[in-house]
Amino acid sequence: MNGSAKAAILRAAGIDKRFGALVVLDGVDFTMGADEAVGIVGPNGAGKTTLLSVLSGAYPPSAGTVAFKGGDVTALSATQRCRLGLVRTHQVPKPFSGMTAFENVFVAASHGAGLQRDEAYEEALGSLNLCGMLGIANRRAETLGLLDRKRLELARALAARPTLLLLDEIGGGLTDGEASELVGTIKELRRRKIGIVWIEHIVHILLQVAERLICMDAGKIIADGEPHAVMADPQVIRAYLGGGPK
């Protein structure tokens, strides 16, 4: 378990998640320091997205606890965690299709962050600007291409004023050039001292941001540390080649 114990912002202790007889997370311990950028990698089915869902409050753990900013949030809903600053994006963006990009982000600012109308308006504009979307703020969400939907997903999360942002494959489905555009935005979030936990299959994009890397396989953390050392770990290599940890 890495991360600064003194300045920990997020702690997951003994997290299990089962769906019937299927064990998806098995005793996951994870501590993250404030203002840290952590990447999570692993083969398909490793439990990465399920871990994010448990951390964000979308799923309750079958066992274990989640603490955020020093308080136990295990029993809190995703909405309550969002109000505390623990915010996530989703791998497949699902904006309110009947609304404009601005309206989508305004809803996130007003309901996600709990801001009053004028403050939510300014927060929405600022988030759209940061994500390079001001020029298409009045376009309806269903008309947007994949890159702009990803940008909108990120803008909605930012409008909720995260202290810690959980990103689920925000680069998935994009070209390297398109993914690099999003990396530029995420680097700006790091300059603003927003903590990042980022699941991504495009490892070379992830390594532009992550200062620490976690690899999962079969619901367990099998490596945690400096990114290049983790990617060279024999257990990690075996997991990616399909052999699993030995």
Phi and psi restraints in degrees (value plus and minus 20) as a CYANA .aco file:
   2 ASN   PHI    -119.3   -79.3
   2 ASN   PSI    -190.7  -150.7
   3 GLY   PHI      77.4   117.4
   3 GLY   PSI     131.1   171.1
   4 SER   PHI     -95.7   -55.7
   4 SER   PSI      97.3   137.3
   5 ALA   PHI     -85.2   -45.2
   5 ALA   PSI     -53.9   -13.9
   6 LYS   PHI     -90.2   -50.2
   6 LYS   PSI     -59.8   -19.8
   7 ALA   PHI    -132.0   -92.0
   7 ALA   PSI       8.4    48.4
   8 ALA   PHI     -83.2   -43.2
   8 ALA   PSI     112.9   152.9
   9 ILE   PHI    -122.8   -82.8
   9 ILE   PSI     -46.2    -6.2
  10 LEU   PHI    -158.1  -118.1
  10 LEU   PSI     112.9   152.9
  11 ARG   PHI    -154.7  -114.7
  11 ARG   PSI     108.0   148.0
  12 ALA   PHI    -136.7   -96.7
  12 ALA   PSI     104.9   144.9
  13 ALA   PHI    -143.9  -103.9
  13 ALA   PSI      99.3   139.3
  14 GLY   PHI      39.0    79.0
  14 GLY   PSI      19.9    59.9
  15 ILE   PHI     -95.2   -55.2
  15 ILE   PSI     100.1   140.1
  16 ASP   PHI    -133.7   -93.7
  16 ASP   PSI     127.2   167.2
  17 LYS   PHI    -161.8  -121.8
  17 LYS   PSI     101.6   141.6
  18 ARG   PHI    -142.9  -102.9
  18 ARG   PSI     122.0   162.0
  19 PHE   PHI    -136.9   -96.9
  19 PHE   PSI      74.9   114.9
  20 GLY   PHI      45.5    85.5
  20 GLY   PSI    -146.0  -106.0
  21 ALA   PHI    -104.5   -64.5
  21 ALA   PSI     -27.3    12.7
  22 LEU   PHI    -104.3   -64.3
  22 LEU   PSI      99.6   139.6
  23 VAL   PHI    -114.5   -74.5
  23 VAL   PSI      93.6   133.6
  24 VAL   PHI    -119.7   -79.7
  24 VAL   PSI     -57.4   -17.4
  25 LEU   PHI    -144.5  -104.5
  25 LEU   PSI     117.3   157.3
  26 ASP   PHI    -155.3  -115.3
  26 ASP   PSI      72.1   112.1
  27 GLY   PHI      46.6    86.6
  27 GLY   PSI      24.5    64.5
  28 VAL   PHI     -99.9   -59.9
  28 VAL   PSI     104.1   144.1
  29 ASP   PHI    -134.1   -94.1
  29 ASP   PSI     110.8   150.8
  30 PHE   PHI    -172.8  -132.8
  30 PHE   PSI     102.5   142.5
  31 THR   PHI    -144.1  -104.1
  31 THR   PSI     115.3   155.3
  32 MET   PHI    -147.2  -107.2
  32 MET   PSI     111.6   151.6
  33 GLY   PHI     -97.3   -57.3
  33 GLY   PSI     136.2   176.2
  34 ALA   PHI     -81.1   -41.1
  34 ALA   PSI     123.9   163.9
  35 ASP   PHI      37.7    77.7
  35 ASP   PSI      21.1    61.1
  36 GLU   PHI    -130.9   -90.9
  36 GLU   PSI     132.7   172.7
  37 ALA   PHI    -137.2   -97.2
  37 ALA   PSI      91.9   131.9
  38 VAL   PHI    -137.2   -97.2
  38 VAL   PSI     109.0   149.0
  39 GLY   PHI    -120.6   -80.6
  39 GLY   PSI     123.3   163.3
  40 ILE   PHI    -141.7  -101.7
  40 ILE   PSI     103.8   143.8
  41 VAL   PHI    -146.0  -106.0
  41 VAL   PSI     152.0   192.0
  42 GLY   PHI     132.3   172.3
  42 GLY   PSI     142.9   182.9
  43 PRO   PHI     -87.1   -47.1
  43 PRO   PSI     144.6   184.6
  44 ASN   PHI     -76.7   -36.7
  44 ASN   PSI     118.7   158.7
  45 GLY   PHI      63.7   103.7
  45 GLY   PSI     -11.7    28.3
  46 ALA   PHI     -93.9   -53.9
  46 ALA   PSI     -39.4     0.6
  47 GLY   PHI      85.3   125.3
  47 GLY   PSI      -9.7    30.3
  48 LYS   PHI     -83.7   -43.7
  48 LYS   PSI     -73.0   -33.0
  49 THR   PHI     -87.0   -47.0
  49 THR   PSI     -55.2   -15.2
  50 THR   PHI     -82.8   -42.8
  50 THR   PSI     -59.2   -19.2
  51 LEU   PHI     -80.5   -40.5
  51 LEU   PSI     -64.6   -24.6
  52 LEU   PHI     -81.5   -41.5
  52 LEU   PSI     -57.8   -17.8
  53 SER   PHI     -86.2   -46.2
  53 SER   PSI     -56.5   -16.5
  54 VAL   PHI     -91.1   -51.1
  54 VAL   PSI     -62.6   -22.6
  55 LEU   PHI     -82.6   -42.6
  55 LEU   PSI     -59.1   -19.1
  56 SER   PHI    -102.8   -62.8
  56 SER   PSI     -34.6     5.4
  57 GLY   PHI      78.7   118.7
  57 GLY   PSI     -16.5    23.5
  58 ALA   PHI     -89.4   -49.4
  58 ALA   PSI     -55.6   -15.6
  59 TYR   PHI    -140.9  -100.9
  59 TYR   PSI     118.5   158.5
  60 PRO   PHI     -98.2   -58.2
  60 PRO   PSI     124.9   164.9
  61 PRO   PHI     -91.8   -51.8
  61 PRO   PSI     131.3   171.3
  62 SER   PHI     -95.0   -55.0
  62 SER   PSI     -46.4    -6.4
  63 ALA   PHI    -177.1  -137.1
  63 ALA   PSI     137.4   177.4
  64 GLY   PHI      78.6   118.6
  64 GLY   PSI     157.1   197.1
  65 THR   PHI    -154.7  -114.7
  65 THR   PSI     134.6   174.6
  66 VAL   PHI    -143.6  -103.6
  66 VAL   PSI     108.4   148.4
  67 ALA   PHI    -140.4  -100.4
  67 ALA   PSI     121.4   161.4
  68 PHE   PHI    -157.4  -117.4
  68 PHE   PSI     109.0   149.0
  69 LYS   PHI      33.6    73.6
  69 LYS   PSI      16.3    56.3
  70 GLY   PHI      65.6   105.6
  70 GLY   PSI     -23.2    16.8
  71 GLY   PHI    -136.0   -96.0
  71 GLY   PSI     125.2   165.2
  72 ASP   PHI     -92.6   -52.6
  72 ASP   PSI      98.1   138.1
  73 VAL   PHI    -132.2   -92.2
  73 VAL   PSI      -7.3    32.7
  74 THR   PHI     -74.5   -34.5
  74 THR   PSI     -58.4   -18.4
  75 ALA   PHI    -110.4   -70.4
  75 ALA   PSI     -21.4    18.6
  76 LEU   PHI    -104.1   -64.1
  76 LEU   PSI     129.2   169.2
  77 SER   PHI     -95.1   -55.1
  77 SER   PSI     148.4   188.4
  78 ALA   PHI     -80.0   -40.0
  78 ALA   PSI     -58.7   -18.7
  79 THR   PHI     -83.8   -43.8
  79 THR   PSI     -63.4   -23.4
  80 GLN   PHI     -85.3   -45.3
  80 GLN   PSI     -59.2   -19.2
  81 ARG   PHI     -87.4   -47.4
  81 ARG   PSI     -57.4   -17.4
  82 CYS   PHI     -79.7   -39.7
  82 CYS   PSI     -63.3   -23.3
  83 ARG   PHI     -82.8   -42.8
  83 ARG   PSI     -45.6    -5.6
  84 LEU   PHI    -102.5   -62.5
  84 LEU   PSI     -31.5     8.5
  85 GLY   PHI      87.8   127.8
  85 GLY   PSI     -11.0    29.0
  86 LEU   PHI    -120.8   -80.8
  86 LEU   PSI      83.4   123.4
  87 VAL   PHI    -146.1  -106.1
  87 VAL   PSI     125.4   165.4
  88 ARG   PHI    -150.0  -110.0
  88 ARG   PSI     139.2   179.2
  89 THR   PHI    -128.1   -88.1
  89 THR   PSI     148.9   188.9
  90 HIS   PHI    -136.7   -96.7
  90 HIS   PSI     129.1   169.1
  91 GLN   PHI     -79.0   -39.0
  91 GLN   PSI     -62.5   -22.5
  92 VAL   PHI    -127.8   -87.8
  92 VAL   PSI      88.2   128.2
  93 PRO   PHI     -81.3   -41.3
  93 PRO   PSI     115.3   155.3
  94 LYS   PHI    -150.8  -110.8
  94 LYS   PSI      51.8    91.8
  95 PRO   PHI     -90.0   -50.0
  95 PRO   PSI     146.1   186.1
  96 PHE   PHI     -92.7   -52.7
  96 PHE   PSI      84.3   124.3
  97 SER   PHI     -86.4   -46.4
  97 SER   PSI     -47.0    -7.0
  98 GLY   PHI    -102.4   -62.4
  98 GLY   PSI     -19.2    20.8
  99 MET   PHI    -130.3   -90.3
  99 MET   PSI     141.2   181.2
 100 THR   PHI     -95.7   -55.7
 100 THR   PSI     148.7   188.7
 101 ALA   PHI     -78.1   -38.1
 101 ALA   PSI     -64.1   -24.1
 102 PHE   PHI     -81.4   -41.4
 102 PHE   PSI     -64.8   -24.8
 103 GLU   PHI     -82.5   -42.5
 103 GLU   PSI     -58.4   -18.4
 104 ASN   PHI     -79.0   -39.0
 104 ASN   PSI     -65.4   -25.4
 105 VAL   PHI     -94.2   -54.2
 105 VAL   PSI     -53.7   -13.7
 106 PHE   PHI     -82.2   -42.2
 106 PHE   PSI     -61.5   -21.5
 107 VAL   PHI     -80.2   -40.2
 107 VAL   PSI     -61.4   -21.4
 108 ALA   PHI     -83.4   -43.4
 108 ALA   PSI     -60.0   -20.0
 109 ALA   PHI     -89.4   -49.4
 109 ALA   PSI     -60.7   -20.7
 110 SER   PHI     -99.3   -59.3
 110 SER   PSI     -60.4   -20.4
 111 HIS   PHI    -117.3   -77.3
 111 HIS   PSI     -58.5   -18.5
 112 GLY   PHI     -90.3   -50.3
 112 GLY   PSI     -68.8   -28.8
 113 ALA   PHI    -112.4   -72.4
 113 ALA   PSI     -34.1     5.9
 114 GLY   PHI      53.5    93.5
 114 GLY   PSI      10.4    50.4
 115 LEU   PHI    -104.9   -64.9
 115 LEU   PSI     130.4   170.4
 116 GLN   PHI     -93.6   -53.6
 116 GLN   PSI     146.4   186.4
 117 ARG   PHI     -72.4   -32.4
 117 ARG   PSI     -74.0   -34.0
 118 ASP   PHI     -85.2   -45.2
 118 ASP   PSI     -61.7   -21.7
 119 GLU   PHI     -89.0   -49.0
 119 GLU   PSI     -57.8   -17.8
 120 ALA   PHI     -84.8   -44.8
 120 ALA   PSI     -57.3   -17.3
 121 TYR   PHI     -80.6   -40.6
 121 TYR   PSI     -67.5   -27.5
 122 GLU   PHI     -87.2   -47.2
 122 GLU   PSI     -59.1   -19.1
 123 GLU   PHI     -84.4   -44.4
 123 GLU   PSI     -60.7   -20.7
 124 ALA   PHI     -83.2   -43.2
 124 ALA   PSI     -65.1   -25.1
 125 LEU   PHI     -82.2   -42.2
 125 LEU   PSI     -62.8   -22.8
 126 GLY   PHI     -83.6   -43.6
 126 GLY   PSI     -60.2   -20.2
 127 SER   PHI     -88.4   -48.4
 127 SER   PSI     -62.0   -22.0
 128 LEU   PHI     -83.2   -43.2
 128 LEU   PSI     -60.3   -20.3
 129 ASN   PHI     -82.9   -42.9
 129 ASN   PSI     -64.6   -24.6
 130 LEU   PHI     -81.9   -41.9
 130 LEU   PSI     -53.3   -13.3
 131 CYS   PHI    -112.4   -72.4
 131 CYS   PSI     -11.6    28.4
 132 GLY   PHI      49.4    89.4
 132 GLY   PSI      13.9    53.9
 133 MET   PHI    -137.8   -97.8
 133 MET   PSI     -14.2    25.8
 134 LEU   PHI     -78.6   -38.6
 134 LEU   PSI     -56.1   -16.1
 135 GLY   PHI     -88.7   -48.7
 135 GLY   PSI     -36.9     3.1
 136 ILE   PHI    -143.0  -103.0
 136 ILE   PSI       4.4    44.4
 137 ALA   PHI     -81.0   -41.0
 137 ALA   PSI     -48.7    -8.7
 138 ASN   PHI    -116.4   -76.4
 138 ASN   PSI     -12.2    27.8
 139 ARG   PHI    -101.9   -61.9
 139 ARG   PSI     121.8   161.8
 140 ARG   PHI     -90.1   -50.1
 140 ARG   PSI     123.3   163.3
 141 ALA   PHI     -80.1   -40.1
 141 ALA   PSI     -54.3   -14.3
 142 GLU   PHI     -90.4   -50.4
 142 GLU   PSI     -32.5     7.5
 143 THR   PHI    -109.5   -69.5
 143 THR   PSI     -24.7    15.3
 144 LEU   PHI    -102.6   -62.6
 144 LEU   PSI     123.8   163.8
 145 GLY   PHI     -95.6   -55.6
 145 GLY   PSI     157.6   197.6
 146 LEU   PHI     -81.5   -41.5
 146 LEU   PSI     -64.9   -24.9
 147 LEU   PHI     -80.2   -40.2
 147 LEU   PSI     -64.7   -24.7
 148 ASP   PHI     -90.4   -50.4
 148 ASP   PSI     -49.8    -9.8
 149 ARG   PHI     -86.9   -46.9
 149 ARG   PSI     -58.8   -18.8
 150 LYS   PHI     -84.7   -44.7
 150 LYS   PSI     -62.3   -22.3
 151 ARG   PHI     -81.3   -41.3
 151 ARG   PSI     -61.3   -21.3
 152 LEU   PHI     -85.4   -45.4
 152 LEU   PSI     -60.7   -20.7
 153 GLU   PHI     -78.8   -38.8
 153 GLU   PSI     -62.4   -22.4
 154 LEU   PHI     -88.5   -48.5
 154 LEU   PSI     -61.7   -21.7
 155 ALA   PHI     -82.6   -42.6
 155 ALA   PSI     -59.5   -19.5
 156 ARG   PHI     -83.0   -43.0
 156 ARG   PSI     -61.5   -21.5
 157 ALA   PHI     -85.1   -45.1
 157 ALA   PSI     -61.1   -21.1
 158 LEU   PHI     -86.5   -46.5
 158 LEU   PSI     -54.1   -14.1
 159 ALA   PHI     -86.3   -46.3
 159 ALA   PSI     -37.3     2.7
 160 ALA   PHI    -103.3   -63.3
 160 ALA   PSI     -17.4    22.6
 161 ARG   PHI      40.1    80.1
 161 ARG   PSI      42.2    82.2
 162 PRO   PHI     -93.1   -53.1
 162 PRO   PSI     123.5   163.5
 163 THR   PHI    -109.1   -69.1
 163 THR   PSI     -55.4   -15.4
 164 LEU   PHI    -152.6  -112.6
 164 LEU   PSI     105.4   145.4
 165 LEU   PHI    -131.9   -91.9
 165 LEU   PSI     104.9   144.9
 166 LEU   PHI    -120.8   -80.8
 166 LEU   PSI      96.7   136.7
 167 LEU   PHI    -128.9   -88.9
 167 LEU   PSI     104.4   144.4
 168 ASP   PHI    -129.1   -89.1
 168 ASP   PSI      78.8   118.8
 169 GLU   PHI      28.4    68.4
 169 GLU   PSI      33.8    73.8
 170 ILE   PHI     -88.1   -48.1
 170 ILE   PSI     -39.9     0.1
 171 GLY   PHI    -110.5   -70.5
 171 GLY   PSI     -24.0    16.0
 172 GLY   PHI     -82.1   -42.1
 172 GLY   PSI     111.1   151.1
 173 GLY   PHI      65.0   105.0
 173 GLY   PSI     -23.8    16.2
 174 LEU   PHI    -117.7   -77.7
 174 LEU   PSI     137.7   177.7
 175 THR   PHI     -92.1   -52.1
 175 THR   PSI     145.5   185.5
 176 ASP   PHI     -78.0   -38.0
 176 ASP   PSI     -60.2   -20.2
 177 GLY   PHI     -84.5   -44.5
 177 GLY   PSI     -63.0   -23.0
 178 GLU   PHI     -86.3   -46.3
 178 GLU   PSI     -62.6   -22.6
 179 ALA   PHI     -82.9   -42.9
 179 ALA   PSI     -56.3   -16.3
 180 SER   PHI     -84.0   -44.0
 180 SER   PSI     -53.0   -13.0
 181 GLU   PHI     -81.8   -41.8
 181 GLU   PSI     -62.6   -22.6
 182 LEU   PHI     -88.3   -48.3
 182 LEU   PSI     -54.2   -14.2
 183 VAL   PHI     -79.6   -39.6
 183 VAL   PSI     -59.6   -19.6
 184 GLY   PHI     -78.8   -38.8
 184 GLY   PSI     -61.1   -21.1
 185 THR   PHI     -86.5   -46.5
 185 THR   PSI     -62.5   -22.5
 186 ILE   PHI     -85.5   -45.5
 186 ILE   PSI     -56.3   -16.3
 187 LYS   PHI     -82.6   -42.6
 187 LYS   PSI     -55.3   -15.3
 188 GLU   PHI     -85.2   -45.2
 188 GLU   PSI     -56.9   -16.9
 189 LEU   PHI     -83.3   -43.3
 189 LEU   PSI     -57.2   -17.2
 190 ARG   PHI     -83.6   -43.6
 190 ARG   PSI     -59.6   -19.6
 191 ARG   PHI     -84.4   -44.4
 191 ARG   PSI     -45.0    -5.0
 192 ARG   PHI    -110.0   -70.0
 192 ARG   PSI      -9.9    30.1
 193 LYS   PHI      47.4    87.4
 193 LYS   PSI       8.6    48.6
 194 ILE   PHI    -108.5   -68.5
 194 ILE   PSI     106.7   146.7
 195 GLY   PHI     -90.7   -50.7
 195 GLY   PSI     130.1   170.1
 196 ILE   PHI    -151.8  -111.8
 196 ILE   PSI     111.6   151.6
 197 VAL   PHI    -140.3  -100.3
 197 VAL   PSI     100.5   140.5
 198 TRP   PHI    -150.0  -110.0
 198 TRP   PSI      96.0   136.0
 199 ILE   PHI    -107.5   -67.5
 199 ILE   PSI     109.8   149.8
 200 GLU   PHI    -178.0  -138.0
 200 GLU   PSI     118.9   158.9
 201 HIS   PHI    -107.6   -67.6
 201 HIS   PSI     -41.7    -1.7
 202 ILE   PHI    -104.9   -64.9
 202 ILE   PSI      65.8   105.8
 203 VAL   PHI     -83.7   -43.7
 203 VAL   PSI     -59.3   -19.3
 204 HIS   PHI     -86.1   -46.1
 204 HIS   PSI     -46.7    -6.7
 205 ILE   PHI     -93.2   -53.2
 205 ILE   PSI     -63.8   -23.8
 206 LEU   PHI     -79.5   -39.5
 206 LEU   PSI     -60.4   -20.4
 207 LEU   PHI     -89.8   -49.8
 207 LEU   PSI     -30.5     9.5
 208 GLN   PHI     -94.3   -54.3
 208 GLN   PSI     -36.3     3.7
 209 VAL   PHI    -139.3   -99.3
 209 VAL   PSI     -64.3   -24.3
 210 ALA   PHI     -90.5   -50.5
 210 ALA   PSI     111.9   151.9
 211 GLU   PHI    -121.8   -81.8
 211 GLU   PSI     -25.9    14.1
 212 ARG   PHI    -165.3  -125.3
 212 ARG   PSI     122.9   162.9
 213 LEU   PHI    -148.0  -108.0
 213 LEU   PSI     116.4   156.4
 214 ILE   PHI    -137.3   -97.3
 214 ILE   PSI     114.3   154.3
 215 CYS   PHI    -133.9   -93.9
 215 CYS   PSI     112.3   152.3
 216 MET   PHI    -133.7   -93.7
 216 MET   PSI     129.9   169.9
 217 ASP   PHI    -173.4  -133.4
 217 ASP   PSI     113.6   153.6
 218 ALA   PHI      32.6    72.6
 218 ALA   PSI      19.5    59.5
 219 GLY   PHI      62.0   102.0
 219 GLY   PSI     -15.2    24.8
 220 LYS   PHI    -143.1  -103.1
 220 LYS   PSI     134.5   174.5
 221 ILE   PHI    -104.3   -64.3
 221 ILE   PSI     101.7   141.7
 222 ILE   PHI    -127.5   -87.5
 222 ILE   PSI     -32.4     7.6
 223 ALA   PHI    -178.8  -138.8
 223 ALA   PSI     125.7   165.7
 224 ASP   PHI    -175.8  -135.8
 224 ASP   PSI      96.5   136.5
 225 GLY   PHI     147.6   187.6
 225 GLY   PSI    -173.2  -133.2
 226 GLU   PHI     -82.1   -42.1
 226 GLU   PSI     113.6   153.6
 227 PRO   PHI     -72.8   -32.8
 227 PRO   PSI     -69.0   -29.0
 228 HIS   PHI     -89.9   -49.9
 228 HIS   PSI     -51.7   -11.7
 229 ALA   PHI     -87.5   -47.5
 229 ALA   PSI     -59.4   -19.4
 230 VAL   PHI     -83.8   -43.8
 230 VAL   PSI     -64.9   -24.9
 231 MET   PHI     -87.4   -47.4
 231 MET   PSI     -40.3    -0.3
 232 ALA   PHI    -113.5   -73.5
 232 ALA   PSI     -23.6    16.4
 233 ASP   PHI     -85.9   -45.9
 233 ASP   PSI     110.5   150.5
 234 PRO   PHI     -76.5   -36.5
 234 PRO   PSI     -56.9   -16.9
 235 GLN   PHI     -83.1   -43.1
 235 GLN   PSI     -59.6   -19.6
 236 VAL   PHI     -87.7   -47.7
 236 VAL   PSI     -63.2   -23.2
 237 ILE   PHI     -80.2   -40.2
 237 ILE   PSI     -64.7   -24.7
 238 ARG   PHI     -83.1   -43.1
 238 ARG   PSI     -59.9   -19.9
 239 ALA   PHI     -82.0   -42.0
 239 ALA   PSI     -62.1   -22.1
 240 TYR   PHI     -92.4   -52.4
 240 TYR   PSI     -47.4    -7.4
 241 LEU   PHI    -105.7   -65.7
 241 LEU   PSI     -24.0    16.0
 242 GLY   PHI      76.2   116.2
 242 GLY   PSI     -16.4    23.6
 243 GLY   PHI    -106.5   -66.5
 243 GLY   PSI     -40.6    -0.6
 244 GLY   PHI      57.7    97.7
 244 GLY   PSI     145.5   185.5
 245 PRO   PHI     -88.3   -48.3
 245 PRO   PSI     125.4   165.4
